[in-house]
Amino acid sequence: MRQETIVGNPVLIVVDIQKGSGPGDPPPIPHMCETGATIPNARKLIAAAREAHVPVIFIQEAHRSDLVDFGRELDGSETIHCLEGDPLTDISGEIGYRPDDYFVRKRRYSAFFGTDLAILLKGLNAETLILIGGLTDVCVHYTFVDAHQSDFYTRVVEDCVVGSSYEAHNASLAAMEYLQTGARRTTEEILATLEARAKSLKLAYAD
């Protein structure tokens, strides 16, 4: 059953929008060619969330330099990436990240796996999670599934995520929509919802 865009208290989760994945040509994590809209859309969504008093949580994938926490992650298409101490591992400086923002470091794909994200979301009384970032078919998808199985209403902003390939990107969006009808949303839709929320808050404060 299709739900409202936002149900209850929303949180914007920014998944792995980092300066890079590491040096190399080709890069250690494959990415589809995209329009270049991801960073501008992320910047708009983060700013709109702040204006609407919606918490923003930045997720960072990072691995120890001795590789001890990679596990099976290097058994597929990815090579060594996102090492601690590499400036490319830092959160992108183009999206409005602030040092006092909520921040969760993860070692594996899902932002829930082995982290304190669930505790943070409980403290924020979160009900709807809005996901942006990458990769659509890896960290975003795995985080979406764990959020879904934890009974969060979960949205993925389809023009603010990037996959390892077009095929994988589209397949993952379809799989997330299968789990929650209406999960797929656009930047325009989420911005309109956040702007309406900000407006209602301003009216409430004015009273």
N, C-alpha and C positions, 0 to 999 in steps of 0.2 A: 504494500500500500504506500502510495506516494505521500510523504510528510511535507510539512512546511520547510522552507529553506533553512530556517533556524528554529529549533525547538528548545525552549528554556535558555539556559546560559551558554553562549558560544565561546569557543577558544580557537584562535588561529594558530595552526601548527606549521612552522616553516621547516621543511625536511631537507637538510643537507644542501642548502644554497650556500656553497662555500667558494672560495677563490679558485679552486681547482681540485683535481684529484691527485695530482703529482706530475712530475716531469715525464716526458716521453713523447715520441711520435711513432705510432699512434699513442694517444693517451691511455693510461692504465685502465680506465673505465670507458667502454664504448658509449657514445651518445648519438642519437639521431640528429640530423641537420634540422634546425628549427628556425622559425621566423625571427627570432631575437626578441620576442614579446615577453618571455618568461621573467626577466629581471624587471622591466618596466611595470609589468602587471603585479609582480610581487611587491614592488615599492608602493604602488597605489593601494594595494590591499592592506599592507602593514600600516600605512598612514591612516587609512580609513578605519581600521580596527582600533587604533589608538584614539582617534577622534570619537569613536563610539564607546570607548571604555571597555573594549573587548580585549582580554589578555592575549598576548602574543608569546608563543614559546618557540625558541630557536633550537633546532636539533643539529648536532654536529657529529658526523662519523669521524672517529679518530682511532688509530691503532698504535700500540707501543712499537718503538723502533726495533725491538728484537723479534717482532712478528708473532709473539707468543699467543696473541688473542685473535688471530685470523681464523683459526679453526679450519673448516672446509671451504672458506670463502674464496680461496685461490684455486679451487679445483675446476672452476668454470672458465668464463671468458675474461674475467678480471685478473689483472696482475697487481703487484704491490701498490697500494694507494693510501691516501689520507693518513700519513704518518704524523704523530705528535712532533712538534718542533718545526715542521715544514710550514712556511708561511702560506702556502696554497691550501692548507687544511683549515685555515681560519674562516669564520663566517664572512661572506661577501660584504665588502664595504659599500656596495652600491644599493643596498636594500633598506637602509635605515636602522641597522642593528646598533643597540646601545649597550654599554658595558653592564648596566644594571638591569637588563632584560632577563626574563626567565630563559634559562639555558640548560639543555640536557645533552650530555655527551653519551654516545652509544658505541658499542664495539661490533654490533651485528646489524642486520638489516632493519628489523622492527625497532621503532623508537620505544617500545614497551619492554623489549627483551633485555633483562639485566640492568634496567635503569630505574630511576625513581619517578618516571613520568606518571604512573598511575597514582602515586601519592600526591604529586603536584596537582593533577586534575581533580582529585577528590577535594583538596584544599580550596580549589577554585570553584567548586560546585559545578563543574563542567557537565553539560548535557549534549551539546552539539560540537563536534570537532570539524574544522575546515582545514583541509590539507592542501598545501602547495609545495613545489620543490621537485626533487628527483631521487632516484629514477622512478618514473611512473610504474614500471613493471617490477621494481625491486623494493627499495626502501619505502616508497609511498604505498605500494600495494600491500606489503607485509604489515606496515603500520595500520593501514585501513582495516585489514582482516582482524588484527588483534583488537582494534577499537570496536569493530562490529561485534566480535565475540565477547567483548566487555560491556555490551549493551549501550554504547554511545550511538547517537545519531551522527552519521559521518558523511561529509561531503568532500568531493575532490574537485578542484577547480581545473577543468580540463585544458584551458588555455594558459595555465600557470604551472604546468608540470611538463617534464621532458623525460622521454624514455630512452632505452638503449637502442631502439630502432622504432620506425613507424609502426611496424607490425606488432611488436611487443607492447608499445604504448597503447595502441587501439585495442588490443586484446585485453589488456589489464583494465582499461576504462570500462570495457564491456563486462568484465568479471566483477568489478566493483558495483556497477549498476545492477547486476544480477542479485547481489547481496542486499542492496537497499535501493529500491526504486526511487529515482530522483537524486541519487548520490552525485551524479555528474552535473556540475554547474559551471557557468562561465564567470569570468572576472566581472563582466557587466552586471550579472545577476547578483553576485555577492556584494559588489560595491553599492548597488541600489539598496540592498537590505541593510547594509551597515550605515549608509547615509541616512536612511529612514530612522534607524535606531538612534543615531547621533542627534537627529532633529528632535525626536521625541524626548530625549534626555534634556536637551536645551530648553524645551518647552516646560518640562517638569521642574527644572531648576528655576526657571523664570517665575513659576507660580510660588 
